[in-house]
Amino acid sequence: MSDHITHDPAYDTVAADDFAAMIEVPRYGRRSAAFDAIISATHDHFWDPLDPAYLDFAQPFDLKRETIMPFDAVFELRTAVADRLDEGQKIALANEVARWNLSSLLHGEQGALSLSASLCDILLDPGAQEYAANQAREEARHVTAFSRYIQVRWGSPLPVGEALGALLAELVAAPEVYKKLVGMQMLVEGLAMGAFAGLHANARDPLLKRMVQLVMTDEAFHHRFGKIWASLTIPKLSAEEHARVEDWAAKCFETLLFNLNNIRQRQSIYAQFGLDWQWVRDACREIFTAADRREGLKQQTNIFRVLVKTLFGAGIITERTRATYAAWLDVEGLESEKDFMIGDAIAAEGIEYLREINRGRRKIGQKAA
């Protein structure tokens, strides 16, 4: 199964339907210790999205009077679109855009859940398999949390955009481990950490701020799983294998950069305000240029900047594809930065918050026993 490009025994795989390989006696004794630290840290960031001790979904937020995100975070309202809307419609549009973005994150969490579960079927190493199962459990609670939040604020999520939906489907179905780990654990998880950091910094709904912080306490470890793969695999790749991984990463980057927030992708939002999506697209193009996109990518919390920094840190980007990223980002600046990911501090603060809650709850349980 050379297409998997693993090189390290921790990532050896079998066919998804080869259960016989999973119950071979020698397999149980071949366990990598590479993932033990992130598995054992699970108790430090345990949380239950259905327990109000962690998240109280009864907290009110008036979507008719307040916006989930500030107006200046809604690009459409910085264009001629705003001139066609009254104050109430501006609030409604801003919240529909927030609904779209949070729905996309929900779909991404479901993709991560399904992908983690699929890894359990093919990873032969018991330690790697246990980590994948652990991540599947954590992604499941993210799906629950985002589903519940969207339900209490809007009733239901919006459908997935075709570009994101197609990429997630490709990642989940891919038989190659490197596509799953580079595509989801590094690219999508890196992008999500940037998105969550932006939400935590700017969201006006205290419930949403707390929820994304708790999600980030998990995602920081998921992202680390991809980095472990890179450290064990990238240095051992042949030139042909490295090119394959590198080209795959560049393809995913461009797909996400040009399509994730594409106006056409979310055209269903505008019809309810009597706006033609093509007119909205043109209005946005009038003030948003390639130079504006590049300027936005300089911000520390920009989701694509976080994503590319992950690829550089993993040694995936070389001169072959450097120009793909340099067209949009200051790659020299990214390379010179320390190994720090935006969102790490927020996640660390969240873990301390969870330790305090869980410490108190364990004491209560011990007394009851």
N, C-alpha and C positions, 0 to 999 in steps of 0.2 A: 504494500500500500504506500508506494513512494510519493504519491501525490500529497500525502499528509504533511510532509516536510517537518518531522518532529526532531529527529536526531537524539533527543534525550529520552531514556526509557520511561521517564515519568509521563510522557505524552504518547506512549505506544497505544495503538488502537486496534480494534477488531471491527468487523462489519456489524451494523446495528442489530442484525437478526442472529448474530452468532452468540447466543446465550451460553452455549456449551463451553466457550472459552472463559466465560466468567466464573464457572464452577470447577475449573481445573485446580486441583489441590495446590500445586506449586505457586499459583497466582496469589493466593492469600498471604504468602510470606514475602512477596515482593512489593513492598510499600515504600514510596519515596517520602522523605521527611520534609520536602521542599514547601509543603503547604500546611504543615502542622501549626505553625505560628498563627496563620490567619484563621485556621479552623478553631483553634483554642481560644482566640480572642472573641469568638461569637457572643459569649455571654456578656461581654462588656457593652455590646451595642444591641442587646435584645430589646424589642419593643413590639407592642401589640396594637395595630391600628384600630381595633374595635374596642379597646379599653380606654375610657375617658381619662384615666390617669396619665396616658401618653398624649392622646389627641381627643379634644372635646369637639365633636362635630356639631354640637348644639350651639356653638358660638355663632351669633348672628352677624350678617354682613349684608347691607342693603345695596343690591346691584343696581337699583334704579337711581340711587343718589351718589354712590361711590364707585370708583373704578378699582379693579383688582391691581392694576399697574398704573403708574402715572401716565398722563396724556403724552408726555414727551417720549415715552417708551413705545408708543403706538405710531409706527411710521406713517400710516395713512393719514393721520390727523396733523401731520406736518406738511401736507400738500393741499391742493385745491379741493380735495375730498371734504375737508373741514368746512369749507364755504357753503357746501350744500346741506349741511346738517345743523339742526338746532342743538341746544345744550344737552337735552335728554337723549337725542340720537347719538351725539358724540360719546356720551357715557355708555350707551348700549353697544356701539360699535367697538369701543375699547374693550368692553367685557366679552364681546363675542370673539375678538382676536385672542384674548386671554384664554377663553374656552378652547379655541383652536389649538393654541400652543400647549395647553395642559392635556388636551386629548392626544396630541402627538406624543407627549411624554408617556401617557398611559399606554399607547400602542407600543412605544419603545420598551416599556417595562414588560409588556406581555411577550414581546419578541425575545427579551433577555430571559424570561422565565422558560419559554419554549426551547430556546437554544441551550440553556443550562441543563434542562431535562434531557435534551438530545445528546449532550456530552456524556451523561450517565450511561447511555447505551453503548458508547464506543470506547471510552477511556478504560484501558486495561489496568492501570495502576490503581490500587485501592485508595491511596491517599488523594490522587487527582479526582477519582470518582466521588469520594466523600466530599471534597471541596465543591465539586459541581452540584452535588445534591444539596449541600448547605446553601449555595448561592440560589438554587432554584427555590428553596424555602423563603429566602429573603426577598427574591424578586416577586414571589407570590404575595407577600405582604405589601409590597409597593403597588401591585395591581389593585389590591383591596383598598389601600389608602387613596390612591388617585381616583378610583371608581367612586368611592364614598364621597370624596370632596366634590367631584364634579356633579354627583347626584344631588347633594344638598344645596349646591349653588345654582345649578342649571337644570337638573333633571336627568340629562343624558349627555354622553360625549358626542363629538362630531366624528364623522368617518375619517379614516386615515388618508393622508395625501398619497397619491399614486406613487410618487418617487420613494417616499419613506416606506410605504407598504411593500413595494417591490424589493427594496434593499433588505428589509427585515425578513421577507419570505426567502430570499436568496441565502441569507446567512443561516437561517434555521435549517434549510434543506441541504446546505452544502455538506458534502461528505468529507471535505478536507478540513482537518483541524486548524490549519493556519488561517483559513478564511473565517472560521468561527471566532478564533481568538483575536486575530488582528481586527476583523470587522466589528465584532461586538465588544470584546473586553477592552480593546484599546481605543478604537475610533468612536463607536457609539457611546461607550461608557465615558470616554474623555469628553465628548460633546455634551453628554448629560451633566457631568460635573460642572462644566461652564454654565449651562442653562440653569442648574439649581443654584449656583452661586449668584447669578444675576437675579433670580427670583427672591432669594433670601435677602439680598441687598435692597431690592426695590418694591417688593410686594407690600401692599397696604393692608392686606388681610392677615392678622396675626396667626390665624389657624394655618394658612398656607405657608407662612414663614417657618413655623414650627415643623410642619409636615415635611417640607423639603429638607430641613436640617436633619431630621431623623432618617430620611432616605439617604442623605449624603453619608451618614455614619456607616451605612452598609456599602454604598457605592465606592467609597475610598478603598475598601478591601477588594472589591470586585476588580477595580482598575489594577490593583496590585497583582492579581492573578495573571493578567495579561503581561505585566512587566516581568514576572517570574519566567513566563514562557519565553519572552524575548531574550532575557539574560542567559537562559539555558540553550537557546536555539539559534539566534541570529549569528553569533560568532562562528558557528559550525557550518553555516550554509555555503554551498558552492556558489559560484558566480551566477549560474543559471537559476538556482533556487532563490537566491537573494533578489534577482531581477523579478522573479515571479511574485514574490511577496511584496516587493516595492511597487510594482505596477498595480497590484491589487489594491494596495493602500491608496495610491494616487487616484485610482478610478473611484473608490468610495468617497474620497475627499471631494472630488469635483462634483460627484452626484449630489452630495449633501450641500455643498456650497451654493450651487446654482438652483437647487430645487426645494430645499427644506422650507423656506419662507416665500417661495415663489407665489405671486399674486394669483396666477392661474390655478395653483394647487388648492387655494382656499376661496375660489370664486363663489361658492354657495353662500358665504357670509354676506356678500354685498347685495344680493338680490333683495333681501328683506328690508334694505334701506333705499330701494329704488335706484341702485347704482349698477351700471353695467361694468362688469369686471374688467373689460378691455379698456374702458375709460379710466378706471381706477389705476390700471397698470400704466397707462400713458401719463397720468398725473404724477405717479410715483417716479417714472423715468425722467420727468422734467427736472426734478430736484435731486434725484439720487443717481450719481454717476459712478463709474468704476473707481474714481478717486475717492468718493465718499465711502465706498465699500472698503477700500484699502485703509482709510483713516479709522473706520470702525474696528478693523481687525487689529489695530494697535492697542486697543483697550485690554487691560489685564483679564477682564471677565468675558471677553468675546469668546463665544463657544468654539469657533473655528481656530482661534489662536491656541486655546487649550488643547484642542485635538492635534494640531500640528506639532506642538511642543512635545506631546506624548510620543509621536513618531520619531522626532529627532532624538529624544532621550533613549529610545529603544534601539537606535542605530539603523532604522529602516530606511531613512532618506539618505541618498548619496547624490553625487553629481548628476547621475542619470535623470533624476526627477526633481532635482533642486529647483529648477526653473519653474516647475508647475506651482510650487508654493511661493517662490520669490516674486512671482507676478502679483501676489496679494499681500505678502507679509514680509517683515524685516527678518529674514531667516538668520542673519548674522547675530542680531540681538537675541533671538530665541536660543541659539546655540550657546551663547555666553551666559545665559541665566542659570542660576542654581537649580538643582533638582527639587523644585518646589511646585506643587500643583495648586492652582486657585481652588479654593474649597476645602483644602486640608485643615485650615484653622477652624473653619465653621464645623467641619465634621468632628474635630477634636473636642471642641466646646460641647457639641451634641453628645458625645460619648460620656463626658463628665456629667452632663445633665441626666443621662440614662443610668449611669452608675448610681447616682444619688437616689433616683426613683427606685431602682431595682434593689438597692441595699435596704431601703425602708420596707419594701414589699416582702423581702426575704425574712426580715425580722418579724413582720406580722404573721407570715406563714409559719415561722418556727414556734411562735407563741401559741398559735392555733393548734399545732400538732401536739 
